[in-house]
Amino acid sequence: MNGVKTRVEDFLYPYARVFYEFFLFSFLGLVFETLFVFLVHGEWTVRGTLGYGLPIIHIYGLGMLGVIYLGGRFKERHVLFFTVSVLIMTLVELAGSYLEEALLGYFSWNYGYLPFDFQGRICLPVSLAWG
């Protein structure tokens, strides 16, 4: 309508944007992880498709929403932004492992072979990589 936003558009736009960002970052996480495993281990395996029949890894989407909306206020202060990003992504991964284990009886990753891990759920090298 003449380029004028209605109240409905004002209300729905932020939610549609968050929904879009969640799926975008979840899909990019799947692409990243699939390529990473291929380059490091030489195995071509699609790493995601968590239920829903969608090619996504939801931890990436949830974590990036946290980084954007909680950590974004620190984007001009690079060291603080890095630190907050590491903390947000690590907490999302830790909470996700507990939730997945509670719902499914297992969690789909294990960092027990890496140094400085906590129950195989999180580890320092991966946490730093999240930053």
N, C-alpha and C positions, 0 to 999 in steps of 0.2 A: 504494500500500500504506500505508494509515493515515497518509499525510502524512510518512512517514519516508523520507528519501533513502537510496538504496542506494549502494554503491561505484560502480556503473556510472553512476548519475546524477551523482555527484561528479566522475567522470572526464569524462563527455561534455558536461556543461553548459557549461563554459568554451569548448569547441570549437564547440558549437552557437551560443553567443552571438556568438562572433567571426564565424562563418559568416553569421549573421543580420545583424550590423552591417555586414559587407562589402557584402552585397546591398542593404541599406537605404541606405547612403551612396552606393553606386554608382548606385542608382535616383534618389535625390535630386539627385545631381550631374547626371544626365541631364535631370531636370526643370528644375533651375536653369539649366543651360547653354542648353537649348532656349528657355526664357523670356527669358533674357538676350539671345540673338541676335535673338529676335523683337522685343523692346523697343528694342534699339539699332539693328538693321539693317532691321527690318520684314520679315524673312524667317522663314517658319515651316518649319523643318527639324528633324527629330528628329536630335539630335547624336550619339547613341550606337549601341546595338545591336551591340556588338563581338562578333562570332561568337556562339556559344552560343544565338543566337536570343532572347536576353534583352534587355530594355530597360534597359541599364546602361552607365555609363562607368566602367570599372574603376579608372582613376587616382584618382577621388574616393574609392572604397572603400578602396583600399590606403593612400592618403594619410591618410584619417581614422582608419584603424586605427593608423597610426603616431602621429598626434596624440593619440589616446585613450590608447594604451598606453605611449608613450614620453614624450610631452609632458604627459600628464595629471597627473603629479606636480608640475608647476609651475602648476597652475590657480589657485592663490591668489596667485601673483606675476604679475600681469597682463602687464607688459612682457616678462618672461622667457618667459611662456607664448606671447605673440604672436610673439616672436623664434624660439622653438623650432618653433612651428607653421609659420612662413614657411620655415624651413630644411628641415623634414621634407617639407612638400608640394613645395617646389622640387626637392629631391633625388629624390623619387619621380617627379616629372614629367620631370626630366632623365634618370634611369635608364630610365624608361618609353619615352622617345623613342629612346634607343639600342637598347633591347631590341626595340621595334617595328620599327625600321629593320633590325636584324640578321635578324629573322624574316620581315619582309614586304618589305623593300627600300625602305621609306618610313616616315615618321612622320606622323600625321594632323593635326598642327597646325603653324602657322608664325607665330612672333611677330616675324619679320624686319621688319615694318612699324612695330613699336612701339619706343620708345626703350629703350636699355640692354638689348638682347637679346644672347643668346649662341647663335649659329648658328641662330637662329629657334626654338630648343628651349625656352628659358626667357627671361623678361625681368623687369625690376624691377617694373613696374606690376602684372603678373599675380601675381608672387611676393608682393607686399604685399597684394594682394586675397585670397590664400590665407590670410593671417593673420587 
